[in-house]
Amino acid sequence: MKIITEALELQEFTKNSNKTIGFVPTMGALHEGHISLIKRAKKENEIVIVSIFVNPTQFLKGEDLDKYPRKDEADKKICELAQVDVLFFPHAKEIYTDDEASVLAPKVRGYILEGATRPSHFNGVLTVVMKLLNIVTPTNAYFGKKDAQQLNLISLMAKQFFMRVNIVAVDTVRESDGLALSSRNVYLTHEQRKEALKISASLYLAGKMVSKNILDTKEIIKGMREMLEPLEISYVEILSRDFEKLWHVELGNTIILVEAKVGSTRLLDNIWL
């Protein structure tokens, strides 16, 4: 595995390759969810590049940038064992300068759900993803469905900016008890982890209601909110895959999304129906 820290060196590497490139951008603290992205990229491409970069511009003031889990040596070993071809491990000064252009999130989709309480978050996400995609110039780039709003906005950006990359959505990986894998799960105490299971349980309840032909979104959301008590709920929403409000579940076009705080840890999850 080749480790590259400079953007120009990576651009030189990809420029001289005529092979298909699969790209998995991450913020490190790698877990089985990231490994599932790498495996998919390995299956569908001749070269796999993984980036590890904790992007400062997507953290708002007072958020957990300084505390965000960093496991650099372990992450390198995981990538090596997963047979990654290139690990891109840049410093922030390699990605950003003092006077930056940036990508602005859409005025509607970028400011609902997570964007409603974190108003500049998706500007930072889209800017860094644009930069990384321009450095790597991959054939395919892989993102998890757990961050559904982020996935939607990145797909939209790639389409609207006519970028020559295929954005691939990969299913969420869960623990055996249903908890969606997240780098932030390490923040949870034993008791908080038990409480966090209410998030996946609320989504399971929603799926069960739909299977019984209960399709009214207000009724489903009410049941989910009751299941989530006493967690601090940021949102429970049922939207189309274009992130438009639905009054009734439309099979094949619905995402049910939850964000809640367990202690001080913000956790996201969703199911696609």
C-alpha positions in Angstrom: 0.0 0.0 0.0 1.3 3.4 -1.0 0.7 6.3 1.5 0.5 9.8 -0.1 0.2 13.0 1.8 0.4 15.6 -1.0 -2.3 16.4 -3.5 0.0 17.0 -6.4 1.7 13.6 -5.9 -1.7 11.8 -5.9 -2.8 13.7 -9.0 0.4 12.6 -10.7 -0.3 9.0 -9.7 -3.9 9.0 -11.0 -3.0 11.0 -14.2 -0.7 8.3 -15.3 -3.2 5.5 -14.7 -5.6 4.2 -17.3 -7.3 1.9 -14.8 -10.7 2.3 -13.1 -10.4 4.0 -9.7 -12.7 3.5 -6.7 -12.5 6.1 -4.1 -13.6 5.9 -0.4 -13.3 9.3 1.4 -13.3 8.9 5.2 -12.6 10.9 8.4 -10.7 7.9 9.9 -11.6 5.9 13.0 -12.4 3.2 10.5 -14.9 0.4 11.3 -16.8 -2.3 9.5 -18.9 0.3 7.7 -15.9 1.8 6.1 -14.6 -1.7 5.3 -17.8 -2.5 3.5 -17.2 0.6 1.3 -13.6 -0.5 0.6 -14.8 -4.1 -0.3 -17.4 -2.7 -2.7 -14.7 -0.5 -4.3 -12.3 -3.4 -4.6 -15.0 -5.5 -6.3 -15.9 -2.8 -8.9 -12.5 -1.1 -9.7 -8.9 -1.9 -10.6 -7.4 0.6 -8.1 -8.8 1.6 -4.7 -7.9 4.9 -3.0 -9.0 5.7 0.5 -8.6 9.2 2.1 -8.4 9.9 5.8 -9.0 13.6 6.5 -10.9 15.1 9.5 -12.4 18.0 7.7 -12.4 21.1 9.9 -14.9 23.1 7.8 -17.8 20.8 8.5 -17.6 21.3 12.2 -19.4 24.3 13.7 -18.1 26.3 16.7 -18.3 24.2 19.9 -18.7 20.9 18.1 -16.3 17.9 18.6 -13.5 18.6 16.1 -10.8 18.4 18.7 -12.3 15.3 20.3 -13.2 13.5 17.1 -11.7 10.0 17.3 -8.3 9.6 15.6 -6.7 6.2 15.2 -4.1 6.9 12.5 -1.9 3.8 13.0 -4.8 1.4 13.4 -6.5 3.0 10.3 -3.3 2.5 8.2 -3.2 -1.2 9.3 -6.9 -1.7 8.4 -6.4 -0.2 5.0 -3.3 -2.4 4.4 -5.3 -5.5 5.5 -8.2 -4.5 3.2 -5.7 -4.3 0.3 -6.1 -0.6 -0.4 -3.8 0.5 -3.1 -3.3 4.1 -2.0 -4.0 5.8 1.3 -4.3 9.6 0.9 -3.4 11.1 4.3 -3.2 14.9 3.9 -2.6 17.6 6.5 -5.2 20.4 6.7 -2.7 22.9 5.1 -2.6 20.7 2.1 -6.3 21.0 1.5 -7.1 24.5 2.7 -5.5 28.0 2.4 -6.2 31.2 4.3 -8.5 32.6 1.5 -10.8 29.9 0.3 -13.4 29.5 -2.4 -16.2 27.2 -1.2 -19.2 25.2 -2.4 -22.5 26.4 -1.0 -25.2 23.8 -0.1 -28.6 24.1 -1.8 -30.8 26.6 -0.2 -33.6 24.1 0.6 -32.1 20.6 0.8 -29.0 21.9 2.6 -30.9 23.6 5.3 -33.4 20.9 6.5 -32.8 18.1 8.9 -29.2 18.2 10.0 -28.7 21.5 8.1 -31.4 23.2 10.1 -29.4 23.1 13.3 -25.9 23.1 11.7 -26.4 25.8 9.0 -22.9 25.8 7.4 -22.2 22.1 7.9 -23.0 21.0 4.4 -21.0 23.9 2.8 -18.0 22.3 4.5 -18.9 18.8 3.5 -19.5 19.6 -0.2 -16.4 21.8 -0.4 -14.1 19.1 0.9 -15.7 16.3 -1.2 -15.4 18.5 -4.3 -11.7 19.0 -3.5 -11.1 15.3 -2.9 -12.9 14.2 -6.0 -10.9 16.7 -8.1 -7.6 15.5 -6.6 -8.4 11.8 -7.0 -10.5 11.9 -10.2 -12.1 8.5 -9.5 -14.3 6.5 -11.7 -16.6 5.6 -8.7 -16.8 7.2 -5.3 -18.4 5.3 -2.4 -20.6 6.7 0.4 -22.7 5.1 3.1 -26.5 5.4 3.2 -26.4 6.1 6.9 -25.6 9.7 6.1 -28.5 9.9 3.7 -28.7 13.7 3.5 -25.0 14.0 2.9 -25.2 11.3 0.2 -28.1 13.1 -1.5 -26.3 16.4 -1.6 -23.0 15.0 -2.9 -24.9 13.2 -5.6 -26.7 16.4 -6.5 -23.4 18.4 -6.5 -21.8 15.8 -8.8 -24.8 16.0 -11.2 -25.2 19.8 -11.1 -21.5 20.5 -11.6 -21.3 17.9 -14.4 -18.6 15.9 -12.6 -17.3 12.8 -14.3 -17.7 10.5 -11.3 -20.3 7.9 -10.4 -21.5 8.3 -6.8 -22.2 4.8 -5.3 -24.6 4.4 -2.3 -23.7 1.5 0.0 -26.0 0.0 2.6 -25.6 0.8 6.3 -23.7 -1.7 8.4 -25.1 -2.5 11.8 -23.9 -4.2 15.0 -25.6 -7.6 15.8 -28.1 -5.7 18.1 -29.1 -3.3 15.3 -27.0 -0.2 16.2 -25.7 1.5 13.1 -21.9 1.6 13.0 -20.5 5.1 13.5 -17.1 6.5 14.6 -19.0 8.4 17.3 -20.2 5.2 18.9 -16.9 5.2 20.9 -18.3 8.2 22.9 -21.1 6.1 24.4 -21.0 4.6 27.8 -22.4 1.1 28.4 -25.7 2.5 29.5 -25.9 5.1 26.7 -25.3 2.4 24.2 -28.4 0.6 25.5 -30.3 3.9 25.1 -29.0 4.3 21.6 -30.7 1.1 20.5 -34.0 3.0 20.7 -32.9 4.7 17.4 -32.7 1.5 15.4 -35.7 0.1 17.3 -37.8 3.1 16.2 -36.9 2.5 12.5 -37.7 -1.2 12.9 -41.1 -0.2 14.3 -41.7 2.1 11.3 -40.9 -0.8 8.9 -43.2 -3.1 10.8 -46.0 -0.5 10.6 -45.5 -0.1 6.9 -45.6 -3.9 6.5 -49.1 -3.8 8.1 -50.1 -1.2 5.5 -49.9 1.7 7.9 -48.6 4.3 5.4 -49.7 7.6 7.0 -46.4 9.4 7.8 -47.9 11.3 10.8 -49.0 8.1 12.4 -45.6 6.4 11.9 -43.7 9.4 13.2 -45.9 9.5 16.3 -45.1 5.9 17.0 -41.4 6.4 16.4 -41.3 9.4 18.7 -42.9 7.4 21.5 -40.3 4.7 21.0 -37.5 7.2 21.2 -38.4 8.7 24.6 -36.6 10.1 26.6 -33.9 10.7 24.1 -33.3 14.3 22.9 -34.8 14.1 19.3 -33.4 16.4 16.7 -35.8 15.2 14.0 -37.9 12.2 12.8 -38.9 12.7 9.2 -40.3 10.6 6.4 -39.2 12.0 3.0 -39.0 11.0 -0.6 -35.6 10.0 -2.0 -35.4 13.6 -3.4 -35.9 14.8 0.2 -39.4 16.2 -0.3 -42.0 15.8 2.3 -44.4 12.8 2.0 -47.8 12.4 3.6 -47.9 8.7 2.8 -45.1 6.2 2.5 -44.3 5.4 -1.2 -42.5 2.1 -1.4 -39.4 2.4 -3.6 -39.2 6.2 -2.9 -39.1 6.7 0.8 -36.4 7.4 3.4 -37.3 7.4 7.1 -34.7 9.4 9.0 -33.9 9.9 12.7 -31.3 12.1 14.5 -31.2 12.0 18.3 -28.7 12.8 21.0 -27.6 10.1 23.5 -25.9 12.0 26.2 -23.9 14.6 24.3 -23.4 12.3 21.3 -25.4 13.0 18.1 -26.4 9.9 16.2 -28.1 9.5 12.8 -29.9 6.5 11.3 -32.4 5.8 8.6 -34.1 3.1 6.5 -34.8 3.2 2.8 -38.2 1.7 1.8 
